[in-house]
Amino acid sequence: MKYSFICYGHKNITAKHKTTLEFTKERDLSLKGDCIVGVKADFDLLQLRKFIKSLKNNNKVTITIQPIIKKNQ
C-alpha cells in the first residue's frame, strides 16, 4: 500500500534530530522543533492510520521526500 501527502518548508526547519522525522499540520514552527521536516501537511489522520495498520508485521517503510517544482518561478 502507498500513502502520500503534501507538506511545505519553513524558515525554522532544521531537521537536526538524530532519530525522528515529523510532519505537522501546523503552519508555524519554532526552532525547538528540530525533528520537523515539513509543515502545513495535508495528510488525513484516518487514512494514515489505515496505512500503518496495513503494514502488519512488515516494519520497513520507505519515505521519499521530493520537491514540487512550480513553473514560472
N, CA, C, O and CB atoms as a CASP TS submission, in Angstrom:
PFRMAT TS
TARGET T0000
AUTHOR 0000-0000-0000
METHOD Language model
MODEL 1
PARENT N/A
ATOM      1  N   MET     1       0.854  -1.181   0.000  1.00  0.00           N
ATOM      2  CA  MET     1       0.000   0.000   0.000  1.00  0.00           C
ATOM      3  C   MET     1       0.893   1.234   0.000  1.00  0.00           C
ATOM      4  O   MET     1       1.970   1.240   0.596  1.00  0.00           O
ATOM      5  CB  MET     1      -0.968   0.004   1.229  1.00  0.00           C
ATOM      6  N   LYS     2       0.430   2.269  -0.673  1.00  0.00           N
ATOM      7  CA  LYS     2       1.166   3.513  -0.781  1.00  0.00           C
ATOM      8  C   LYS     2       0.330   4.634  -0.175  1.00  0.00           C
ATOM      9  O   LYS     2      -0.893   4.651  -0.314  1.00  0.00           O
ATOM     10  CB  LYS     2       1.527   3.821  -2.258  1.00  0.00           C
ATOM     11  N   TYR     3       0.990   5.559   0.490  1.00  0.00           N
ATOM     12  CA  TYR     3       0.302   6.722   1.049  1.00  0.00           C
ATOM     13  C   TYR     3       1.158   7.945   0.782  1.00  0.00           C
ATOM     14  O   TYR     3       2.369   7.916   1.001  1.00  0.00           O
ATOM     15  CB  TYR     3       0.027   6.549   2.581  1.00  0.00           C
ATOM     16  N   SER     4       0.544   9.014   0.314  1.00  0.00           N
ATOM     17  CA  SER     4       1.311  10.240   0.055  1.00  0.00           C
ATOM     18  C   SER     4       0.525  11.455   0.522  1.00  0.00           C
ATOM     19  O   SER     4      -0.702  11.430   0.621  1.00  0.00           O
ATOM     20  CB  SER     4       1.656  10.371  -1.450  1.00  0.00           C
ATOM     21  N   PHE     5       1.266  12.514   0.806  1.00  0.00           N
ATOM     22  CA  PHE     5       0.668  13.781   1.201  1.00  0.00           C
ATOM     23  C   PHE     5       1.641  14.892   0.858  1.00  0.00           C
ATOM     24  O   PHE     5       2.807  14.641   0.554  1.00  0.00           O
ATOM     25  CB  PHE     5       0.311  13.795   2.718  1.00  0.00           C
ATOM     26  N   ILE     6       1.156  16.110   0.908  1.00  0.00           N
ATOM     27  CA  ILE     6       1.978  17.276   0.581  1.00  0.00           C
ATOM     28  C   ILE     6       2.221  18.072   1.860  1.00  0.00           C
ATOM     29  O   ILE     6       1.327  18.240   2.690  1.00  0.00           O
ATOM     30  CB  ILE     6       1.294  18.166  -0.512  1.00  0.00           C
ATOM     31  N   CYS     7       3.449  18.555   1.996  1.00  0.00           N
ATOM     32  CA  CYS     7       3.778  19.470   3.083  1.00  0.00           C
ATOM     33  C   CYS     7       4.762  20.494   2.536  1.00  0.00           C
ATOM     34  O   CYS     7       5.212  20.385   1.395  1.00  0.00           O
ATOM     35  CB  CYS     7       4.373  18.707   4.325  1.00  0.00           C
ATOM     36  N   TYR     8       5.088  21.470   3.337  1.00  0.00           N
ATOM     37  CA  TYR     8       5.873  22.608   2.864  1.00  0.00           C
ATOM     38  C   TYR     8       7.059  22.869   3.771  1.00  0.00           C
ATOM     39  O   TYR     8       7.100  22.421   4.917  1.00  0.00           O
ATOM     40  CB  TYR     8       5.005  23.856   2.773  1.00  0.00           C
ATOM     41  N   GLY     9       8.009  23.591   3.244  1.00  0.00           N
ATOM     42  CA  GLY     9       9.165  24.013   4.018  1.00  0.00           C
ATOM     43  C   GLY     9       8.814  25.214   4.889  1.00  0.00           C
ATOM     44  O   GLY     9       7.731  25.788   4.775  1.00  0.00           O
ATOM     45  N   HIS    10       9.739  25.575   5.751  1.00  0.00           N
ATOM     46  CA  HIS    10       9.566  26.709   6.655  1.00  0.00           C
ATOM     47  C   HIS    10      10.956  27.205   7.033  1.00  0.00           C
ATOM     48  O   HIS    10      11.895  26.413   7.113  1.00  0.00           O
ATOM     49  CB  HIS    10       8.729  26.315   7.933  1.00  0.00           C
ATOM     50  N   LYS    11      11.092  28.488   7.262  1.00  0.00           N
ATOM     51  CA  LYS    11      12.405  29.064   7.561  1.00  0.00           C
ATOM     52  C   LYS    11      13.032  28.491   8.830  1.00  0.00           C
ATOM     53  O   LYS    11      14.253  28.546   8.975  1.00  0.00           O
ATOM     54  CB  LYS    11      12.287  30.563   7.692  1.00  0.00           C
ATOM     55  N   ASN    12      12.244  27.946   9.749  1.00  0.00           N
ATOM     56  CA  ASN    12      12.766  27.417  11.005  1.00  0.00           C
ATOM     57  C   ASN    12      13.009  25.910  10.991  1.00  0.00           C
ATOM     58  O   ASN    12      13.341  25.342  12.032  1.00  0.00           O
ATOM     59  CB  ASN    12      11.825  27.749  12.109  1.00  0.00           C
ATOM     60  N   ILE    13      12.855  25.253   9.857  1.00  0.00           N
ATOM     61  CA  ILE    13      13.125  23.819   9.797  1.00  0.00           C
ATOM     62  C   ILE    13      14.634  23.603   9.876  1.00  0.00           C
ATOM     63  O   ILE    13      15.404  24.144   9.082  1.00  0.00           O
ATOM     64  CB  ILE    13      12.536  23.187   8.493  1.00  0.00           C
ATOM     65  N   THR    14      15.033  22.790  10.865  1.00  0.00           N
ATOM     66  CA  THR    14      16.447  22.438  10.996  1.00  0.00           C
ATOM     67  C   THR    14      16.676  20.953  10.729  1.00  0.00           C
ATOM     68  O   THR    14      17.747  20.569  10.259  1.00  0.00           O
ATOM     69  CB  THR    14      16.959  22.805  12.391  1.00  0.00           C
ATOM     70  N   ALA    15      15.688  20.119  11.022  1.00  0.00           N
ATOM     71  CA  ALA    15      15.764  18.665  10.802  1.00  0.00           C
ATOM     72  C   ALA    15      17.065  18.084  11.352  1.00  0.00           C
ATOM     73  O   ALA    15      17.725  17.293  10.678  1.00  0.00           O
ATOM     74  CB  ALA    15      15.644  18.345   9.303  1.00  0.00           C
ATOM     75  N   LYS    16      17.430  18.464  12.551  1.00  0.00           N
ATOM     76  CA  LYS    16      18.684  18.016  13.157  1.00  0.00           C
ATOM     77  C   LYS    16      18.536  16.818  14.084  1.00  0.00           C
ATOM     78  O   LYS    16      19.537  16.269  14.545  1.00  0.00           O
ATOM     79  CB  LYS    16      19.294  19.138  13.915  1.00  0.00           C
ATOM     80  N   HIS    17      17.313  16.408  14.361  1.00  0.00           N
ATOM     81  CA  HIS    17      17.118  15.296  15.293  1.00  0.00           C
ATOM     82  C   HIS    17      17.708  14.022  14.698  1.00  0.00           C
ATOM     83  O   HIS    17      17.548  13.764  13.505  1.00  0.00           O
ATOM     84  CB  HIS    17      15.610  15.100  15.617  1.00  0.00           C
ATOM     85  N   LYS    18      18.373  13.244  15.499  1.00  0.00           N
ATOM     86  CA  LYS    18      19.091  12.061  15.009  1.00  0.00           C
ATOM     87  C   LYS    18      18.200  10.870  14.709  1.00  0.00           C
ATOM     88  O   LYS    18      18.557  10.035  13.878  1.00  0.00           O
ATOM     89  CB  LYS    18      20.114  11.652  16.003  1.00  0.00           C
ATOM     90  N   THR    19      17.047  10.768  15.364  1.00  0.00           N
ATOM     91  CA  THR    19      16.255   9.546  15.220  1.00  0.00           C
ATOM     92  C   THR    19      14.792   9.769  14.830  1.00  0.00           C
ATOM     93  O   THR    19      14.057   8.797  14.659  1.00  0.00           O
ATOM     94  CB  THR    19      16.299   8.789  16.493  1.00  0.00           C
ATOM     95  N   THR    20      14.353  11.015  14.686  1.00  0.00           N
ATOM     96  CA  THR    20      12.931  11.267  14.468  1.00  0.00           C
ATOM     97  C   THR    20      12.696  12.212  13.294  1.00  0.00           C
ATOM     98  O   THR    20      13.395  13.211  13.130  1.00  0.00           O
ATOM     99  CB  THR    20      12.303  11.843  15.728  1.00  0.00           C
ATOM    100  N   LEU    21      11.690  11.872  12.478  1.00  0.00           N
ATOM    101  CA  LEU    21      11.180  12.756  11.423  1.00  0.00           C
ATOM    102  C   LEU    21       9.744  13.075  11.775  1.00  0.00           C
ATOM    103  O   LEU    21       8.990  12.185  12.170  1.00  0.00           O
ATOM    104  CB  LEU    21      11.290  12.098   9.988  1.00  0.00           C
ATOM    105  N   GLU    22       9.356  14.326  11.638  1.00  0.00           N
ATOM    106  CA  GLU    22       7.963  14.683  11.915  1.00  0.00           C
ATOM    107  C   GLU    22       7.444  15.613  10.832  1.00  0.00           C
ATOM    108  O   GLU    22       8.127  16.538  10.392  1.00  0.00           O
ATOM    109  CB  GLU    22       7.828  15.345  13.305  1.00  0.00           C
ATOM    110  N   PHE    23       6.220  15.339  10.419  1.00  0.00           N
ATOM    111  CA  PHE    23       5.470  16.206   9.515  1.00  0.00           C
ATOM    112  C   PHE    23       4.300  16.724  10.323  1.00  0.00           C
ATOM    113  O   PHE    23       3.652  15.947  11.025  1.00  0.00           O
ATOM    114  CB  PHE    23       4.995  15.450   8.199  1.00  0.00           C
ATOM    115  N   THR    24       4.012  18.003  10.245  1.00  0.00           N
ATOM    116  CA  THR    24       2.946  18.571  11.069  1.00  0.00           C
ATOM    117  C   THR    24       1.947  19.336  10.212  1.00  0.00           C
ATOM    118  O   THR    24       2.284  19.863   9.152  1.00  0.00           O
ATOM    119  CB  THR    24       3.530  19.492  12.145  1.00  0.00           C
ATOM    120  N   LYS    25       0.718  19.385  10.694  1.00  0.00           N
ATOM    121  CA  LYS    25      -0.308  20.182  10.041  1.00  0.00           C
ATOM    122  C   LYS    25      -0.198  21.655  10.424  1.00  0.00           C
ATOM    123  O   LYS    25      -0.820  22.510   9.795  1.00  0.00           O
ATOM    124  CB  LYS    25      -1.690  19.651  10.395  1.00  0.00           C
ATOM    125  N   GLU    26       0.590  21.950  11.449  1.00  0.00           N
ATOM    126  CA  GLU    26       0.762  23.334  11.896  1.00  0.00           C
ATOM    127  C   GLU    26       1.382  24.184  10.791  1.00  0.00           C
ATOM    128  O   GLU    26       2.147  23.690   9.962  1.00  0.00           O
ATOM    129  CB  GLU    26       1.637  23.388  13.161  1.00  0.00           C
ATOM    130  N   ARG    27       1.039  25.463  10.796  1.00  0.00           N
ATOM    131  CA  ARG    27       1.564  26.384   9.796  1.00  0.00           C
ATOM    132  C   ARG    27       2.863  27.046  10.231  1.00  0.00           C
ATOM    133  O   ARG    27       3.691  27.410   9.396  1.00  0.00           O
ATOM    134  CB  ARG    27       0.540  27.440   9.488  1.00  0.00           C
ATOM    135  N   ASP    28       3.039  27.201  11.531  1.00  0.00           N
ATOM    136  CA  ASP    28       4.204  27.900  12.038  1.00  0.00           C
ATOM    137  C   ASP    28       5.063  26.931  12.839  1.00  0.00           C
ATOM    138  O   ASP    28       4.595  25.880  13.277  1.00  0.00           O
ATOM    139  CB  ASP    28       3.789  29.112  12.901  1.00  0.00           C
ATOM    140  N   LEU    29       6.319  27.300  13.023  1.00  0.00           N
ATOM    141  CA  LEU    29       7.277  26.413  13.641  1.00  0.00           C
ATOM    142  C   LEU    29       8.321  27.225  14.388  1.00  0.00           C
ATOM    143  O   LEU    29       8.841  28.211  13.867  1.00  0.00           O
ATOM    144  CB  LEU    29       7.936  25.512  12.595  1.00  0.00           C
ATOM    145  N   SER    30       8.625  26.806  15.611  1.00  0.00           N
ATOM    146  CA  SER    30       9.716  27.446  16.347  1.00  0.00           C
ATOM    147  C   SER    30      10.993  26.648  16.085  1.00  0.00           C
ATOM    148  O   SER    30      10.949  25.579  15.475  1.00  0.00           O
ATOM    149  CB  SER    30       9.401  27.528  17.891  1.00  0.00           C
ATOM    150  N   LEU    31      12.109  27.162  16.540  1.00  0.00           N
ATOM    151  CA  LEU    31      13.378  26.458  16.364  1.00  0.00           C
ATOM    152  C   LEU    31      13.504  25.243  17.282  1.00  0.00           C
ATOM    153  O   LEU    31      14.440  24.458  17.133  1.00  0.00           O
ATOM    154  CB  LEU    31      14.531  27.407  16.614  1.00  0.00           C
ATOM    155  N   LYS    32      12.581  25.075  18.227  1.00  0.00           N
ATOM    156  CA  LYS    32      12.632  23.924  19.139  1.00  0.00           C
ATOM    157  C   LYS    32      12.232  22.621  18.442  1.00  0.00           C
ATOM    158  O   LYS    32      12.608  21.542  18.899  1.00  0.00           O
ATOM    159  CB  LYS    32      11.720  24.167  20.340  1.00  0.00           C
ATOM    160  N   GLY    33      11.486  22.706  17.360  1.00  0.00           N
ATOM    161  CA  GLY    33      11.009  21.508  16.647  1.00  0.00           C
ATOM    162  C   GLY    33      12.071  20.954  15.722  1.00  0.00           C
ATOM    163  O   GLY    33      11.908  20.995  14.503  1.00  0.00           O
ATOM    164  N   ASP    34      13.162  20.436  16.279  1.00  0.00           N
ATOM    165  CA  ASP    34      14.291  20.011  15.458  1.00  0.00           C
ATOM    166  C   ASP    34      14.079  18.706  14.698  1.00  0.00           C
ATOM    167  O   ASP    34      14.944  18.300  13.920  1.00  0.00           O
ATOM    168  CB  ASP    34      15.482  19.872  16.315  1.00  0.00           C
ATOM    169  N   CYS    35      12.944  18.042  14.909  1.00  0.00           N
ATOM    170  CA  CYS    35      12.652  16.811  14.170  1.00  0.00           C
ATOM    171  C   CYS    35      11.694  17.067  13.003  1.00  0.00           C
ATOM    172  O   CYS    35      11.470  16.176  12.184  1.00  0.00           O
ATOM    173  CB  CYS    35      12.057  15.758  15.113  1.00  0.00           C
ATOM    174  N   ILE    36      11.141  18.248  12.922  1.00  0.00           N
ATOM    175  CA  ILE    36      10.132  18.548  11.900  1.00  0.00           C
ATOM    176  C   ILE    36      10.799  18.810  10.548  1.00  0.00           C
ATOM    177  O   ILE    36      11.751  19.583  10.438  1.00  0.00           O
ATOM    178  CB  ILE    36       9.279  19.768  12.322  1.00  0.00           C
ATOM    179  N   VAL    37      10.267  18.140   9.527  1.00  0.00           N
ATOM    180  CA  VAL    37      10.805  18.294   8.180  1.00  0.00           C
ATOM    181  C   VAL    37       9.780  18.875   7.204  1.00  0.00           C
ATOM    182  O   VAL    37      10.111  19.144   6.050  1.00  0.00           O
ATOM    183  CB  VAL    37      11.296  16.955   7.668  1.00  0.00           C
ATOM    184  N   GLY    38       8.535  19.072   7.661  1.00  0.00           N
ATOM    185  CA  GLY    38       7.514  19.659   6.794  1.00  0.00           C
ATOM    186  C   GLY    38       6.353  20.198   7.596  1.00  0.00           C
ATOM    187  O   GLY    38       5.930  19.583   8.575  1.00  0.00           O
ATOM    188  N   VAL    39       5.828  21.355   7.185  1.00  0.00           N
ATOM    189  CA  VAL    39       4.683  21.983   7.841  1.00  0.00           C
ATOM    190  C   VAL    39       3.509  22.044   6.870  1.00  0.00           C
ATOM    191  O   VAL    39       3.656  21.762   5.681  1.00  0.00           O
ATOM    192  CB  VAL    39       5.044  23.403   8.349  1.00  0.00           C
ATOM    193  N   LYS    40       2.359  22.410   7.388  1.00  0.00           N
ATOM    194  CA  LYS    40       1.118  22.510   6.598  1.00  0.00           C
ATOM    195  C   LYS    40       0.804  21.209   5.854  1.00  0.00           C
ATOM    196  O   LYS    40       0.298  21.237   4.732  1.00  0.00           O
ATOM    197  CB  LYS    40       1.225  23.662   5.591  1.00  0.00           C
ATOM    198  N   ALA    41       1.105  20.075   6.483  1.00  0.00           N
ATOM    199  CA  ALA    41       0.878  18.772   5.855  1.00  0.00           C
ATOM    200  C   ALA    41      -0.621  18.550   5.664  1.00  0.00           C
ATOM    201  O   ALA    41      -1.428  18.888   6.530  1.00  0.00           O
ATOM    202  CB  ALA    41       1.495  17.630   6.710  1.00  0.00           C
ATOM    203  N   ASP    42      -0.974  17.979   4.524  1.00  0.00           N
ATOM    204  CA  ASP    42      -2.393  17.761   4.234  1.00  0.00           C
ATOM    205  C   ASP    42      -2.813  16.304   4.426  1.00  0.00           C
ATOM    206  O   ASP    42      -3.800  15.859   3.840  1.00  0.00           O
ATOM    207  CB  ASP    42      -2.701  18.195   2.812  1.00  0.00           C
ATOM    208  N   PHE    43      -2.065  15.559   5.247  1.00  0.00           N
ATOM    209  CA  PHE    43      -2.433  14.163   5.449  1.00  0.00           C
ATOM    210  C   PHE    43      -3.754  14.049   6.192  1.00  0.00           C
ATOM    211  O   PHE    43      -4.141  14.929   6.960  1.00  0.00           O
ATOM    212  CB  PHE    43      -1.337  13.428   6.213  1.00  0.00           C
ATOM    213  N   ASP    44      -4.430  12.941   5.939  1.00  0.00           N
ATOM    214  CA  ASP    44      -5.682  12.613   6.608  1.00  0.00           C
ATOM    215  C   ASP    44      -5.352  11.579   7.676  1.00  0.00           C
ATOM    216  O   ASP    44      -4.873  10.492   7.352  1.00  0.00           O
ATOM    217  CB  ASP    44      -6.771  12.078   5.593  1.00  0.00           C
ATOM    218  N   LEU    45      -5.597  11.895   8.928  1.00  0.00           N
ATOM    219  CA  LEU    45      -5.200  11.025  10.030  1.00  0.00           C
ATOM    220  C   LEU    45      -5.807   9.631   9.921  1.00  0.00           C
ATOM    221  O   LEU    45      -5.126   8.646  10.207  1.00  0.00           O
ATOM    222  CB  LEU    45      -5.596  11.649  11.345  1.00  0.00           C
ATOM    223  N   LEU    46      -7.050   9.525   9.522  1.00  0.00           N
ATOM    224  CA  LEU    46      -7.681   8.210   9.389  1.00  0.00           C
ATOM    225  C   LEU    46      -7.020   7.381   8.292  1.00  0.00           C
ATOM    226  O   LEU    46      -6.798   6.183   8.464  1.00  0.00           O
ATOM    227  CB  LEU    46      -9.173   8.367   9.095  1.00  0.00           C
ATOM    228  N   GLN    47      -6.711   8.010   7.179  1.00  0.00           N
ATOM    229  CA  GLN    47      -6.033   7.299   6.092  1.00  0.00           C
ATOM    230  C   GLN    47      -4.626   6.886   6.497  1.00  0.00           C
ATOM    231  O   GLN    47      -4.163   5.800   6.147  1.00  0.00           O
ATOM    232  CB  GLN    47      -5.979   8.169   4.835  1.00  0.00           C
ATOM    233  N   LEU    48      -3.951   7.755   7.235  1.00  0.00           N
ATOM    234  CA  LEU    48      -2.614   7.432   7.716  1.00  0.00           C
ATOM    235  C   LEU    48      -2.650   6.243   8.677  1.00  0.00           C
ATOM    236  O   LEU    48      -1.778   5.376   8.627  1.00  0.00           O
ATOM    237  CB  LEU    48      -1.988   8.650   8.402  1.00  0.00           C
ATOM    238  N   ARG    49      -3.645   6.205   9.540  1.00  0.00           N
ATOM    239  CA  ARG    49      -3.796   5.062  10.452  1.00  0.00           C
ATOM    240  C   ARG    49      -4.046   3.767   9.681  1.00  0.00           C
ATOM    241  O   ARG    49      -3.502   2.720  10.033  1.00  0.00           O
ATOM    242  CB  ARG    49      -4.947   5.312  11.440  1.00  0.00           C
ATOM    243  N   LYS    50      -4.873   3.835   8.625  1.00  0.00           N
ATOM    244  CA  LYS    50      -5.121   2.656   7.788  1.00  0.00           C
ATOM    245  C   LYS    50      -3.818   2.170   7.165  1.00  0.00           C
ATOM    246  O   LYS    50      -3.545   0.970   7.117  1.00  0.00           O
ATOM    247  CB  LYS    50      -6.157   2.975   6.685  1.00  0.00           C
ATOM    248  N   PHE    51      -3.027   3.113   6.691  1.00  0.00           N
ATOM    249  CA  PHE    51      -1.742   2.755   6.087  1.00  0.00           C
ATOM    250  C   PHE    51      -0.852   2.051   7.106  1.00  0.00           C
ATOM    251  O   PHE    51      -0.253   1.020   6.799  1.00  0.00           O
ATOM    252  CB  PHE    51      -1.033   4.010   5.535  1.00  0.00           C
ATOM    253  N   ILE    52      -0.764   2.591   8.295  1.00  0.00           N
ATOM    254  CA  ILE    52       0.084   1.999   9.336  1.00  0.00           C
ATOM    255  C   ILE    52      -0.410   0.597   9.694  1.00  0.00           C
ATOM    256  O   ILE    52       0.396  -0.317   9.869  1.00  0.00           O
ATOM    257  CB  ILE    52       0.103   2.898  10.597  1.00  0.00           C
ATOM    258  N   LYS    53      -1.723   0.423   9.803  1.00  0.00           N
ATOM    259  CA  LYS    53      -2.277  -0.904  10.101  1.00  0.00           C
ATOM    260  C   LYS    53      -1.995  -1.886   8.965  1.00  0.00           C
ATOM    261  O   LYS    53      -1.823  -3.080   9.214  1.00  0.00           O
ATOM    262  CB  LYS    53      -3.792  -0.809  10.349  1.00  0.00           C
ATOM    263  N   SER    54      -1.945  -1.405   7.733  1.00  0.00           N
ATOM    264  CA  SER    54      -1.705  -2.287   6.593  1.00  0.00           C
ATOM    265  C   SER    54      -0.286  -2.847   6.587  1.00  0.00           C
ATOM    266  O   SER    54      -0.004  -3.815   5.881  1.00  0.00           O
ATOM    267  CB  SER    54      -1.967  -1.543   5.298  1.00  0.00           C
ATOM    268  N   LEU    55       0.594  -2.253   7.360  1.00  0.00           N
ATOM    269  CA  LEU    55       1.978  -2.736   7.402  1.00  0.00           C
ATOM    270  C   LEU    55       2.094  -4.073   8.114  1.00  0.00           C
ATOM    271  O   LEU    55       3.007  -4.852   7.840  1.00  0.00           O
ATOM    272  CB  LEU    55       2.868  -1.715   8.086  1.00  0.00           C
ATOM    273  N   LYS    56       1.167  -4.340   9.029  1.00  0.00           N
ATOM    274  CA  LYS    56       1.147  -5.576   9.822  1.00  0.00           C
ATOM    275  C   LYS    56       2.516  -5.818  10.433  1.00  0.00           C
ATOM    276  O   LYS    56       3.014  -4.992  11.199  1.00  0.00           O
ATOM    277  CB  LYS    56       0.723  -6.788   8.953  1.00  0.00           C
ATOM    278  N   ASN    57       3.132  -6.961  10.095  1.00  0.00           N
ATOM    279  CA  ASN    57       4.430  -7.296  10.671  1.00  0.00           C
ATOM    280  C   ASN    57       5.602  -6.777   9.845  1.00  0.00           C
ATOM    281  O   ASN    57       6.759  -6.931  10.236  1.00  0.00           O
ATOM    282  CB  ASN    57       4.548  -8.786  10.824  1.00  0.00           C
ATOM    283  N   ASN    58       5.305  -6.173   8.722  1.00  0.00           N
ATOM    284  CA  ASN    58       6.371  -5.615   7.892  1.00  0.00           C
ATOM    285  C   ASN    58       6.756  -4.259   8.478  1.00  0.00           C
ATOM    286  O   ASN    58       6.013  -3.288   8.340  1.00  0.00           O
ATOM    287  CB  ASN    58       5.922  -5.480   6.386  1.00  0.00           C
ATOM    288  N   ASN    59       7.894  -4.194   9.121  1.00  0.00           N
ATOM    289  CA  ASN    59       8.269  -2.956   9.794  1.00  0.00           C
ATOM    290  C   ASN    59       9.159  -2.059   8.946  1.00  0.00           C
ATOM    291  O   ASN    59       9.801  -1.153   9.477  1.00  0.00           O
ATOM    292  CB  ASN    59       8.963  -3.273  11.080  1.00  0.00           C
ATOM    293  N   LYS    60       9.210  -2.292   7.654  1.00  0.00           N
ATOM    294  CA  LYS    60      10.009  -1.440   6.770  1.00  0.00           C
ATOM    295  C   LYS    60       9.091  -0.476   6.018  1.00  0.00           C
ATOM    296  O   LYS    60       8.082  -0.872   5.435  1.00  0.00           O
ATOM    297  CB  LYS    60      10.835  -2.301   5.769  1.00  0.00           C
ATOM    298  N   VAL    61       9.470   0.790   6.050  1.00  0.00           N
ATOM    299  CA  VAL    61       8.734   1.827   5.338  1.00  0.00           C
ATOM    300  C   VAL    61       9.750   2.654   4.576  1.00  0.00           C
ATOM    301  O   VAL    61      10.800   3.006   5.113  1.00  0.00           O
ATOM    302  CB  VAL    61       7.885   2.718   6.314  1.00  0.00           C
ATOM    303  N   THR    62       9.444   2.963   3.334  1.00  0.00           N
ATOM    304  CA  THR    62      10.297   3.849   2.556  1.00  0.00           C
ATOM    305  C   THR    62       9.629   5.207   2.480  1.00  0.00           C
ATOM    306  O   THR    62       8.467   5.319   2.089  1.00  0.00           O
ATOM    307  CB  THR    62      10.567   3.278   1.135  1.00  0.00           C
ATOM    308  N   ILE    63      10.368   6.234   2.855  1.00  0.00           N
ATOM    309  CA  ILE    63       9.859   7.596   2.790  1.00  0.00           C
ATOM    310  C   ILE    63      10.643   8.334   1.714  1.00  0.00           C
ATOM    311  O   ILE    63      11.872   8.392   1.749  1.00  0.00           O
ATOM    312  CB  ILE    63       9.972   8.320   4.177  1.00  0.00           C
ATOM    313  N   THR    64       9.921   8.887   0.771  1.00  0.00           N
ATOM    314  CA  THR    64      10.544   9.665  -0.285  1.00  0.00           C
ATOM    315  C   THR    64      10.087  11.104  -0.147  1.00  0.00           C
ATOM    316  O   THR    64       8.891  11.393  -0.154  1.00  0.00           O
ATOM    317  CB  THR    64      10.197   9.098  -1.690  1.00  0.00           C
ATOM    318  N   ILE    65      11.040  11.991  -0.024  1.00  0.00           N
ATOM    319  CA  ILE    65      10.732  13.421   0.058  1.00  0.00           C
ATOM    320  C   ILE    65      11.234  14.045  -1.232  1.00  0.00           C
ATOM    321  O   ILE    65      12.424  14.001  -1.543  1.00  0.00           O
ATOM    322  CB  ILE    65      11.390  14.103   1.333  1.00  0.00           C
ATOM    323  N   GLN    66      10.309  14.624  -1.970  1.00  0.00           N
ATOM    324  CA  GLN    66      10.723  15.239  -3.225  1.00  0.00           C
ATOM    325  C   GLN    66      10.123  16.624  -3.348  1.00  0.00           C
ATOM    326  O   GLN    66       8.988  16.853  -2.929  1.00  0.00           O
ATOM    327  CB  GLN    66      10.315  14.370  -4.421  1.00  0.00           C
ATOM    328  N   PRO    67      10.876  17.546  -3.918  1.00  0.00           N
ATOM    329  CA  PRO    67      10.367  18.907  -4.076  1.00  0.00           C
ATOM    330  C   PRO    67       9.321  18.975  -5.183  1.00  0.00           C
ATOM    331  O   PRO    67       9.375  18.234  -6.164  1.00  0.00           O
ATOM    332  CB  PRO    67      11.516  19.875  -4.376  1.00  0.00           C
ATOM    333  N   ILE    68       8.392  19.863  -5.002  1.00  0.00           N
ATOM    334  CA  ILE    68       7.428  20.167  -6.054  1.00  0.00           C
ATOM    335  C   ILE    68       7.950  21.407  -6.761  1.00  0.00           C
ATOM    336  O   ILE    68       8.052  22.475  -6.158  1.00  0.00           O
ATOM    337  CB  ILE    68       5.963  20.387  -5.480  1.00  0.00           C
ATOM    338  N   ILE    69       8.272  21.267  -8.007  1.00  0.00           N
ATOM    339  CA  ILE    69       8.828  22.392  -8.750  1.00  0.00           C
ATOM    340  C   ILE    69       7.694  23.109  -9.461  1.00  0.00           C
ATOM    341  O   ILE    69       7.016  22.537 -10.315  1.00  0.00           O
ATOM    342  CB  ILE    69       9.912  21.921  -9.764  1.00  0.00           C
ATOM    343  N   LYS    70       7.498  24.363  -9.098  1.00  0.00           N
ATOM    344  CA  LYS    70       6.445  25.154  -9.704  1.00  0.00           C
ATOM    345  C   LYS    70       6.987  25.849 -10.951  1.00  0.00           C
ATOM    346  O   LYS    70       8.107  26.361 -10.954  1.00  0.00           O
ATOM    347  CB  LYS    70       5.884  26.184  -8.699  1.00  0.00           C
ATOM    348  N   LYS    71       6.192  25.858 -11.989  1.00  0.00           N
ATOM    349  CA  LYS    71       6.585  26.533 -13.222  1.00  0.00           C
ATOM    350  C   LYS    71       6.494  28.038 -13.050  1.00  0.00           C
ATOM    351  O   LYS    71       5.739  28.531 -12.211  1.00  0.00           O
ATOM    352  CB  LYS    71       5.709  26.076 -14.396  1.00  0.00           C
ATOM    353  N   ASN    72       7.251  28.753 -13.831  1.00  0.00           N
ATOM    354  CA  ASN    72       7.243  30.230 -13.857  1.00  0.00           C
ATOM    355  C   ASN    72       7.713  30.850 -12.554  1.00  0.00           C
ATOM    356  O   ASN    72       7.137  31.840 -12.101  1.00  0.00           O
ATOM    357  CB  ASN    72       5.854  30.734 -14.170  1.00  0.00           C
ATOM    358  N   GLN    73       8.729  30.297 -11.954  1.00  0.00           N
ATOM    359  CA  GLN    73       9.285  30.924 -10.739  1.00  0.00           C
ATOM    360  C   GLN    73      10.639  31.467 -11.026  1.00  0.00           C
ATOM    361  O   GLN    73      11.278  32.033 -10.139  1.00  0.00           O
ATOM    362  CB  GLN    73       9.358  29.935  -9.575  1.00  0.00           C
TER
END
